[in-house]
Amino acid sequence: MTNTVAHTAFNQGELGRALIDRLDEAAQYSEPGPGVTRLFCSQAHRQVLPLISRWMEHAGLTPQLDAAGNLVGRCPKAQAGEKTFIMGSHQDSVIEGGKYDGMLGVALPLLALEALKREGVTLPFGIEVVAFGDEEGVRFPTTLVGSKALAGSVTPDQLEAQDAEGISLREALIAFGCTPEDIPATARDPANTLGFLEVHIEQGPILEQRDHAVGIVTALTGIERHQVTLSGKAGHAGTTPMGIRHDALVGAAEMVLAIDSVLQNTDELVGVVGRLDVHPNAVNVIPAQVTFTIELRSPKASIRQQGRDVVTAALTEVATRRGLTINIENTYSADAVACADWMMTALEQACTQVGQPAERMFSGAGHDGLAMQALTDIGMLFVRCKDGLSHHPDEAITAEDGEVATRVIMAFLQQLPRP
């Protein structure tokens, strides 16, 4: 960071408008179709990197693509090895998602740093802002690859995970210009890391109900994912009597309803069957095999375990009764993690400084902090989103709320203790 004021400071309202403009521009880097579809190591991912790099340069950071597909911007102090505070979020999206989920947490801290730079503010510690390559886990059956790389917890089996085209994560990284064998070297030193902060849209209705622009997150939910493979027997759809069929799709349909019943009747547990694949998927053939996913979320590990046990028993009963073979594989699991008290307090003080209420709230979604907590203390600032909508083309924030959140981060950074 430099004391030289290269531009005039942002006036009131200009930060929010600049933030919206940047997010609108980033949203153009997407696969065709509604909303934003930008998957890990895709062409859209490659195309958005120069834009984020320019944001980083405006903020006084030097951008670099790391071995795990993250774009990392570092200030001179961070490059020199001084103790460093990390901010950031993910650039990847779900299929047909919105323009704010993830990317807000990249654009906003960079804009806050640029504003501080314009005001001639020098921070007494290093700064990194990371645009994580993969958080959503959409392309590959693994998730949080980017943040796990920084935390030093990427495992070899994750690199062998394959997408729907049979391309492994390792192969995709190499084609993207990365060197996956160097991922262990991307791990940060906990003793040199001051903390990690992410800004994110709430993805829920609480802030809108409170009429608050921002909220301070207390903890991130625990998440687990399973892949269920259900095998029956193919047959002619017109000549096989109904009573002797082993229809994997009919069994799967009953299982989906059983899972929904468990979720509807268990407090503090939510979940979804988000993907379902049918084989041979022909109009006149009895389905022989169905593969589907189950995701369970709860802030309490005991509730997730209870829900998992009840779901497993229900699925096993359906499979046995219908003469189907079932295999359930756990593909991902992460316990809930708490945000650091000192960071929540610092965010509250920053909100007070800019004249904003800031109540504490729990996050029902998982974020990069689930991985980063293995490295350092984590914190999170939520920003109000219209109708609590996320993972949808219509997700939206206002320029006014973006302005508030940006100024909160500016205040937060200036009051952090000298390392």
ZAMARGU-4260 file (C-alpha; in steps of 0.2 Angstrom, whole numbers, plus 5000, padded with zeros to 4 digits):
<rodrens>
0) 5000/5000/5000 | 5006/5017/4997 | 5004/5035/5004 | 5003/5043/4987 | 4985/5048/4983
5) 4983/5044/4964 | 4965/5049/4963 | 4952/5059/4973 | 4943/5049/4986 | 4926/5041/4983
10) 4912/5053/4987 | 4897/5046/4996 | 4887/5035/4985 | 4901/5032/4972 | 4908/5016/4980
15) 4891/5008/4979 | 4888/5012/4961 | 4906/5007/4957 | 4903/4990/4965 | 4887/4987/4956
20) 4896/4991/4939 | 4910/4980/4943 | 4899/4965/4947 | 4888/4968/4931 | 4904/4968/4921
25) 4910/4952/4929 | 4893/4943/4926 | 4896/4944/4907 | 4909/4931/4909 | 4898/4916/4909
30) 4892/4902/4899 | 4876/4906/4888 | 4859/4905/4896 | 4850/4913/4911 | 4860/4921/4925
35) 4879/4917/4928 | 4886/4900/4925 | 4905/4900/4928 | 4913/4884/4933 | 4930/4880/4939
40) 4943/4879/4926 | 4931/4883/4912 | 4933/4896/4898 | 4922/4908/4908 | 4934/4906/4923
45) 4949/4910/4912 | 4940/4925/4904 | 4936/4933/4920 | 4954/4933/4927 | 4960/4948/4918
50) 4946/4959/4925 | 4949/4953/4943 | 4967/4956/4940 | 4964/4974/4935 | 4953/4976/4951
55) 4968/4970/4961 | 4980/4982/4953 | 4969/4997/4956 | 4969/4991/4974 | 4988/4991/4975
60) 4990/4972/4974 | 5000/4961/4963 | 4989/4947/4955 | 4995/4929/4952 | 4987/4913/4948
65) 4992/4899/4960 | 4993/4880/4958 | 4975/4877/4963 | 4967/4889/4951 | 4965/4904/4964
70) 4969/4921/4958 | 4978/4929/4973 | 4982/4948/4975 | 4996/4953/4987 | 5002/4970/4993
75) 5020/4973/4995 | 5020/4969/5013 | 5012/4952/5010 | 5025/4949/4996 | 5039/4953/5008
80) 5033/4940/5020 | 5025/4951/5034 | 5011/4945/5044 | 4995/4946/5032 | 4977/4947/5034
85) 4967/4938/5020 | 4950/4942/5012 | 4941/4935/4998 | 4928/4924/4991 | 4924/4913/4976
90) 4923/4917/4958 | 4914/4901/4952 | 4895/4899/4952 | 4881/4887/4952 | 4872/4883/4936
95) 4862/4898/4931 | 4866/4907/4947 | 4867/4925/4951 | 4880/4939/4949 | 4883/4942/4968
100) 4885/4925/4976 | 4904/4924/4978 | 4910/4938/4967 | 4904/4951/4979 | 4917/4945/4991
105) 4930/4947/4978 | 4925/4964/4971 | 4920/4973/4988 | 4936/4971/4998 | 4946/4976/4982
110) 4936/4991/4981 | 4938/4995/4999 | 4957/4994/4998 | 4957/5005/4982 | 4947/5018/4992
115) 4959/5017/5007 | 4973/5019/4994 | 4965/5034/4987 | 4964/5042/5004 | 4982/5039/5008
120) 4979/5026/5021 | 4993/5013/5024 | 4989/4997/5034 | 5002/4991/5046 | 5001/4973/5040
125) 5001/4963/5024 | 4985/4961/5014 | 4979/4947/5002 | 4963/4946/4992 | 4959/4929/4985
130) 4947/4925/4971 | 4945/4906/4975 | 4943/4895/4960 | 4932/4883/4967 | 4919/4884/4981
135) 4903/4878/4974 | 4909/4860/4969 | 4898/4860/4954 | 4910/4854/4940 | 4919/4841/4951
140) 4912/4830/4965 | 4922/4839/4978 | 4922/4857/4985 | 4932/4871/4993 | 4947/4866/4983
145) 4954/4884/4982 | 4952/4888/5001 | 4958/4870/5006 | 4974/4874/4996 | 4978/4889/5007
150) 4974/4879/5022 | 4985/4865/5017 | 4971/4852/5017 | 4969/4847/4998 | 4971/4828/4997
155) 4977/4817/4982 | 4960/4809/4980 | 4952/4826/4977 | 4963/4829/4962 | 4957/4813/4954
160) 4939/4818/4955 | 4931/4818/4938 | 4918/4829/4930 | 4904/4823/4919 | 4915/4822/4904
165) 4928/4811/4913 | 4941/4825/4915 | 4950/4824/4932 | 4953/4839/4942 | 4971/4837/4940
170) 4969/4837/4921 | 4958/4852/4922 | 4971/4862/4932 | 4985/4857/4920 | 4975/4863/4905
175) 4971/4879/4914 | 4990/4882/4916 | 4991/4877/4934 | 5004/4865/4942 | 4994/4854/4954
180) 5010/4846/4961 | 5014/4863/4968 | 4997/4864/4978 | 5006/4859/4994 | 5017/4874/4993
185) 5002/4886/4992 | 4998/4882/5010 | 5000/4898/5021 | 5009/4898/5037 | 4997/4900/5052
190) 5009/4910/5062 | 5010/4923/5048 | 4992/4924/5045 | 4981/4936/5055 | 4964/4930/5050
195) 4952/4928/5035 | 4937/4938/5032 | 4923/4935/5018 | 4909/4947/5013 | 4894/4938/5005
200) 4876/4940/5001 | 4866/4933/5015 | 4856/4921/5004 | 4842/4922/5016 | 4828/4934/5022
205) 4834/4939/5039 | 4842/4955/5035 | 4828/4961/5024 | 4816/4957/5038 | 4826/4967/5050
210) 4829/4981/5038 | 4847/4980/5040 | 4860/4982/5026 | 4873/4971/5034 | 4874/4957/5048
215) 4889/4949/5057 | 4890/4930/5055 | 4893/4920/5071 | 4895/4902/5063 | 4895/4893/5047
220) 4883/4877/5045 | 4889/4860/5044 | 4887/4851/5028 | 4888/4833/5021 | 4884/4826/5004
225) 4881/4808/4998 | 4879/4800/4982 | 4866/4786/4980 | 4867/4773/4967 | 4851/4762/4965
230) 4852/4747/4953 | 4837/4738/4947 | 4834/4729/4930 | 4831/4735/4913 | 4817/4728/4903
235) 4805/4731/4889 | 4792/4745/4894 | 4778/4736/4885 | 4780/4718/4888 | 4787/4717/4906
240) 4772/4714/4919 | 4771/4728/4932 | 4772/4716/4946 | 4789/4709/4942 | 4798/4725/4938
245) 4813/4731/4947 | 4812/4749/4942 | 4826/4760/4949 | 4818/4776/4945 | 4801/4772/4954
250) 4812/4767/4969 | 4822/4783/4968 | 4806/4793/4967 | 4799/4785/4983 | 4816/4788/4991
255) 4816/4807/4987 | 4799/4808/4995 | 4806/4799/5010 | 4821/4811/5012 | 4809/4826/5010
260) 4798/4819/5024 | 4813/4817/5036 | 4819/4835/5032 | 4801/4842/5035 | 4800/4834/5052
265) 4817/4837/5059 | 4821/4854/5067 | 4837/4863/5063 | 4840/4851/5048 | 4838/4856/5030
270) 4843/4847/5014 | 4840/4843/4996 | 4841/4830/4982 | 4849/4841/4969 | 4854/4830/4955
275) 4847/4814/4948 | 4854/4804/4933 | 4844/4789/4925 | 4851/4775/4915 | 4848/4770/4901
280) 4836/4786/4900 | 4826/4779/4886 | 4808/4782/4883 | 4803/4763/4881 | 4815/4755/4893
285) 4813/4752/4912 | 4826/4762/4921 | 4840/4750/4927 | 4850/4762/4937 | 4848/4779/4945
290) 4861/4790/4954 | 4856/4804/4965 | 4864/4816/4977 | 4858/4820/4995 | 4864/4836/5004
295) 4861/4838/5023 | 4865/4854/5033 | 4864/4858/5051 | 4873/4869/5063 | 4874/4853/5075
300) 4883/4838/5070 | 4872/4827/5081 | 4856/4832/5071 | 4865/4829/5055 | 4870/4812/5061
305) 4852/4808/5067 | 4845/4814/5050 | 4857/4804/5041 | 4853/4788/5051 | 4835/4790/5048
310) 4837/4794/5029 | 4848/4778/5027 | 4836/4767/5036 | 4821/4774/5025 | 4831/4771/5009
315) 4837/4754/5014 | 4819/4749/5017 | 4813/4755/5000 | 4827/4746/4991 | 4823/4730/5000
320) 4805/4731/4997 | 4807/4734/4978 | 4821/4722/4975 | 4834/4735/4971 | 4852/4736/4976
325) 4858/4752/4984 | 4875/4760/4988 | 4877/4776/4998 | 4894/4785/4997 | 4899/4800/5007
330) 4907/4812/4995 | 4909/4827/5007 | 4908/4832/5025 | 4912/4847/5035 | 4907/4852/5052
335) 4900/4869/5057 | 4913/4881/5062 | 4912/4897/5073 | 4918/4914/5068 | 4931/4922/5080
340) 4924/4933/5094 | 4937/4946/5091 | 4933/4948/5073 | 4914/4949/5076 | 4918/4963/5089
345) 4929/4972/5077 | 4915/4971/5063 | 4902/4978/5076 | 4914/4992/5080 | 4916/4996/5061
350) 4897/4996/5059 | 4895/5008/5073 | 4908/5019/5066 | 4899/5020/5049 | 4882/5022/5058
355) 4875/5005/5054 | 4866/4992/5066 | 4874/4976/5066 | 4866/4961/5074 | 4874/4944/5074
360) 4867/4929/5064 | 4870/4911/5059 | 4874/4906/5042 | 4864/4892/5035 | 4876/4891/5020
365) 4893/4884/5019 | 4908/4895/5013 | 4926/4896/5011 | 4928/4899/5030 | 4924/4880/5032
370) 4941/4876/5025 | 4950/4892/5031 | 4946/4889/5049 | 4960/4875/5049 | 4972/4889/5045
375) 4967/4904/5055 | 4953/4914/5063 | 4938/4917/5052 | 4925/4931/5051 | 4911/4935/5039
380) 4900/4950/5035 | 4883/4947/5026 | 4875/4959/5015 | 4856/4960/5012 | 4849/4953/4997
385) 4832/4955/4989 | 4819/4943/4995 | 4834/4932/5002 | 4836/4925/4985 | 4852/4917/4980
390) 4858/4903/4967 | 4846/4911/4955 | 4848/4924/4941 | 4837/4936/4950 | 4847/4938/4966
395) 4851/4956/4969 | 4858/4969/4981 | 4857/4988/4981 | 4871/5000/4978 | 4866/5008/4994
400) 4869/4992/5004 | 4885/4989/4994 | 4891/5006/4999 | 4888/5002/5017 | 4897/4986/5017
405) 4912/4993/5008 | 4914/5007/5021 | 4912/4994/5035 | 4926/4984/5028 | 4937/5000/5026
410) 4933/5005/5045 | 4937/4987/5050 | 4954/4986/5042 | 4959/5002/5049 | 4955/4997/5067
415) 4963/4980/5067 | 4977/4979/5079 | 4995/4981/5073 | 5003/4964/5072
</rodrens>
